[in-house]
Amino acid sequence: MKTLPITARLNQDIVKKLEKLSGATKRSKSFLVSEAVARYLKEEEWQILAIEEGLQQAEKGLFASDKEVTQFFKDRGNIEN
């Protein structure tokens, strides 16, 4: 896959840790940053998908009733009877 350059400003402590990890793993700082960003995006992608799905459901008028929401939280012990 083609890579593109990007510039980011990082906290000095993060840069020091990145340099230490780079030396220990014999990987470039660029590689480590790229891997970290890829992992972050993968972990956070579900939020975007869930929001998009919720918006589609809302546009169709598909909402949970008050009773369904209350039962959902009761089932999980988050509210009392």
Rosetta blueprint (number, residue, H / E / L):
1 M L
2 K L
3 T L
4 L L
5 P L
6 I L
7 T L
8 A L
9 R L
10 L L
11 N L
12 Q H
13 D H
14 I H
15 V H
16 K H
17 K H
18 L H
19 E H
20 K H
21 L H
22 S H
23 G H
24 A H
25 T H
26 K L
27 R L
28 S L
29 K H
30 S H
31 F H
32 L H
33 V H
34 S H
35 E H
36 A H
37 V H
38 A H
39 R H
40 Y H
41 L H
42 K H
43 E H
44 E H
45 E H
46 W H
47 Q H
48 I H
49 L H
50 A H
51 I H
52 E H
53 E H
54 G H
55 L H
56 Q H
57 Q H
58 A H
59 E H
60 K L
61 G L
62 L L
63 F L
64 A L
65 S L
66 D H
67 K H
68 E H
69 V H
70 T H
71 Q H
72 F H
73 F H
74 K H
75 D H
76 R L
77 G L
78 N L
79 I L
80 E L
81 N L
